[in-house]
Amino acid sequence: MADQAPDSPAPLMLTELIHDHRAWQAVDIQPEDWTVHVSKDAISELQGMVSHIRAHPLPVLLRTSEEFSIPHLRDAMAATKNALDYGFGFCVVQGLPIDDYEIDEIVACFWVLGQLVDRPVAQKWDGTMIYDVTDTGEEFRYGVRGSYTNVELPFHNDNAFGTTVPNYVGLLCRHSAMKGGESRFCSVYSLHNQLLTTYPKLLKRLYRPVSFDRQAEHAKDADTTVRFPMFSWDGQRLSARMSISLVKKGYALTDKPLDPELEEALQAIEEITGDSNLWVEAPIQRGQFQYLNNLDVLHYRNTFDDHADSNLQRHLYRTWHRNSGSRAYDG
C-alpha cells in the first residue's frame, strides 16, 4: 500500500513549536503536581462503598457511581480529571487503604471511581473491560501484548494500533515488581518540539502512514496489521500513535523492510526520549490509582524482576476511558 497517492494533498502538519504547559519537561514538574491525596472523609466514603457492595451484590461491570453518596471521593476524582486535562496529563491517587478490604472490593471501587474520569470502554476484541497487567511468562510477539510480559516498553500510547485510541488510561496497583517496572511519562508536544527542531525532515515521515502490528485484537478474517500516521494535527490538537516496537513488528508481519527514512525517524525518537530531561518517573505502589491522558502523554515501563511468590508478583488492573464512539473495542 502506498503511503500517499501522488495527487493527494500533503497531511496537515504542526510546524510551530508549542511553548505552553502541554510541552512540559522534567524541570517543570514536581511530585506534588501529579499527586492527589485523598482526605479522611474520602477514606470513610470508601468504607461506605465497600459496605454497600457487600450488602448489595452485583457483577462489577454493572456498578455505577450513581449508587453511592461519595462527595469527597468525587472531589478527588475531579482533581484527577483536572490534572489530566489541564495539568501535566498524568497523576497518582494515593492514600486509599487497600489492605483493609478484599482485592475484589477495591477493584469494584476502582471501576466505579474511574467512571468519574470518563466512560470505561473495552480493551480487547472480546470486550474485556478490566484488564490484568501481569507477566504471564510468554514472549512478546503477535497476539501477546507487552503488558503480559516483563520486557521494557518504550514510550508509547495505549492502543496506538487501534481504530480508536482511548482518551484516558487508569491503573490500580495490587502489587509492584520486586525490582524495576517503573513508569515514566513524556509529553507528546515536547517530543514533537524536539523532532521539529532537530529532525524536521524525519518528522514529516511520521505524518505519513506506517504499519502497526494489531496484536491479534481484531476479527478472525481481518488484516493482522493496520496503517496510521504516528503524528497527526487537526489545526488545534496534536495526536500521536506511538509504539516503535509495534511498528517494527508490523513491518515484519508484512515481510516488508522499514523504508530508510522511517527507520531513521524511529531512531530519532529513541534518541530524544532517551534524554531524562524530557520525562519524569512516577513509580506506582500498592494501593495507588494512576491515571494518564493517553492523547497528550506517552508512557514507558522498564523491564522488571518479579517476586518468586506468585501471590506477590506484579499485578495491576487497567481501565480505558473514552466518551466518543461505542464502548466496543474498535469504538
N, C-alpha and C positions, 0 to 999 in steps of 0.2 A: 504494500500500500504506500502510495506516495505521501510524503509529509504535507505537501501543499500543491494544489493544481497550479499550473503556470499562470493562469489568468485570474486566480483568486486573490483577493486583497491581503496584504500583509496583516498579521494579527495585531490588534491594538496592544501597545507596549507602554509600560510606565518608564518614562525616560528622564524623570527628575528624582533627585534624592529626597527622601522623606526625613524630616527633622523633628517631628513631634514625638509624643510618648510612645507611639506604636513602634518606633525604631530604637527601642532601648538597648543598652549594652550592660555588661556586668556592673560597671561603675555606677550605674543609675539606680540600682535596686538593692534593697536590704531585706533581710528575712521578715521584718515587720510589715513590709509591703505585700508579701504573699502569704501571710499567716492570718487566719481567722480563729480567734479564741472563743469558745462557747462559754456562756455565763452559767452560774449556778442555777438560775431559773431555767435555762435551756436544758441542763442536765436533768432537772426534775421533770421537765416535759418529756424527755426521752424515757424516763422510768414510766411515765404515764402511757406513752406509746406502747411500750412492751406489755404493760398490764392489759391494755385494750386488745393487743394482738393475742395474748394468751386467753382472754375471756371470749374472744370472737374469732375463732379460727377461719382462715380463708387462704386460698393459694396466694403466694406473694404477689404475683403479677396482677391480681385483682385489687390490691391495696392502692388507695389514692390518698392524697393529702387532705381531702375534704373530711375524712373520717376523724381527724384529730384536731384538738384545740392546742395549738403549738405556736403562740405568737412570738416567743423568744427564739425558737428554732427557725421560724420564718425570717426573723431579723438576721440571724446568722447566715441563712442561705441567700437572703437579699444582698448581704455584704459580699458573699461569694460571687454572686452573679455580677455585681458591680465591678469587682476586681477583674472578672473575665472580660467584660465588655468595655470598661473604661479605665482599667488599671493596666497591669503588665501582662494580663492574659492567662494567668495561672494562679492557683492558691492552694493552700493546705488548711483544712479544717481540723483543729486538734482540741483535745480535752474531753472527748467523749469516752465514757468508762466502759470500754468493750469487755473487760474482764468480769463485769457484773452480770452479764447476760449470756445466753446461748448464742452461738455464732449465727444460727438461722434467724434469730430475733434481730440481731444487729444488721444482717443483710436486708431484712424486711424494712427496717428503719432507713437504711441507705437507699433502698429502692424508692421509698416514699419521699424522702427529702430531696433526692435527685430530681424529682418532678418539679420542684420549685426552681430549678435551674432552667429546665426546658423538658419537652416531651421525650420520654425514652423511645428508642427505635431499635429494630433488630440489628444484631451484629454479625449474623451468619445467614447463609441462604436458607437454612432450615428454620429460621425465625428465633433463634436464641436471643433472649433479651438481657439476661445477666450472664456474663461470660467469665469463666475461670481463667485467670492468668497464672500459669504454673508450669514448671518444667516437667514434661511427660517423658523425657529421655529420648525423644525422637529427633531425627536430623531435620534441620531447617531446609525444606525442599517444597516442591509443588504439592499443595494440599496440606502442608504443615506450616502454620503461621509461626513467625518468630516468637510470638508470645507463648508458645507451647515449648520453647527451648530455653537454654541458658546463654545463648550466643549474644554478642554485642549487637545492639540495634542502633545503627547510626541515626542521625537526626531525620525525622520523618513526620508526616501526618498519619493518623489512623485512617485506614481505608482509602489511602491515596489512589488505589486502583479501582475503587468502587464507582458505580454510576452516580451516587450522591454521597459526598463527603459529610460526615456528621459535624455539626457545629461545635459540640462540646463533648468531652470525654471525662467520665468520672471513675475514680478508683477507690475502693475500700481495702485497706491492708489488714489481712488476717495475720500473716507472718511475713517479715522481711527475710532476706537471704542471710546466711551465716557471714558471707563476705561478698561485697560487690552488689550489683543490681541497682545502683543509684540512678536517679532520674536527673536529667539536665534539660534546660529549656532555652530556646533561642527564638528571637523574633524573626518572623518571615521577612519583615521590612528591613531589618538590619542585614540579613543575608543578602537581600536584593540590592541594598545600597552598596555593599562591598563588591558584588558581582558587577554592578553598573559602573563602579569606579575603576575596578581593576581589570575586569574581563568583559567589556561591553559587547564584543563580537560573539563571545561564547554565550552570553546571556540571551542573545537573540535566538540561539538554537533551542533554548529551553522554553521558548514561547511557541515552538512547533511541536507536533505530536511525537511522543516516544511510546515504546511498547512496555506494558506492565504485565507481570505475572498476576493472574487473578486468584491465585491460591485456592483454586477449585471451588470458589464461592460463586457458583452460577448454575444454571440449568444444565442437565446432563449433556445436551446436544449443542451447547454454546461454545464459543471460542475460548481457548484457555488463556488468551491474552486480550488486552484492550489497549487502545491508543488514546492518550490525552497529552496536552502540553503540561509541563511541570510548573509553569507560571502562566497566569492569565490576569488581565487587567480590564475592568469594565468602565474605566474612567473615574471611578471613585474608590473601589476596593481591590486590593491585590489578593489573589488567591494562589495557593500552591498545592501541588500534588507531589510531595517529596518522599521518595523511597529509592535510594540508589540501588539497594540490594534487589528490589523487585523489578527495577528497570533492567538490570543485568540478567536476572532470571527470565524476564520476559523475552529478551533477545535470544537467550539460549533456547527457550522453548520453540521459537520460530526458526531456529537454526540460521539466524542472520547475525552477522557481526555488528557491533555498535559502529556507527559512522564515526570517523576520526574527530569531527567537531563535537559530537555528543560525548565521546569518551573524554575529551579534554575538558568539557564543561562539567562532567561529573567529578573529575579530578579537582577542578577549581572549587567545587562545593566542599569536597572533603578537606581541601587545604584551608578554606576560610573557616569552616566550622570546627577545625582543629585548634583554633585560636581561643583560649579560655577567656579572653576579653569580651567575646561575643555572647557567652552564655553563663547561666548560673546553675548550680547544682542544688537540688532540694530533695534530699532522701526522704522516702516515705516510710513511716514507722507504724508498728502495730496499733490499730485503732484509729488511725488518721484517715480522713477523706481527702483525696486530691482531685482537683478539677482543672481542666485547661480548655482554653479557647482553641479548638483544633483548626481553625481557619487562620488565626493570626500568629500562632506559636507552634514551632516544631519541638519535638521531644526526642530524647535519646535515653537508652538504657545500656549501661556497661555489662559485661559478662559477669557471672556470679558463681560462687561456690555455695552449695546448699548444705543444710544440716543432714547428718546421717539418719536421724529420726524422721520418718515420713510425716509424723504429726506436727513437726516444726518447720517443714520445708516451705520455701517462699510461696505464698498464695495470696493473690489479690482478686477481688471481684470488680468487674468493669461494666460500666454502662455507657451507651452512646446516646446523645440527645440532639434532636433536630425538630424544628417546628414546621418544616415545609415538606410537601410530598406525603406519601403514605408512610405508615410505620414499618412496612416490609423492608427487607434488606436493600433493595435497589431504590427505594424511596419513590 
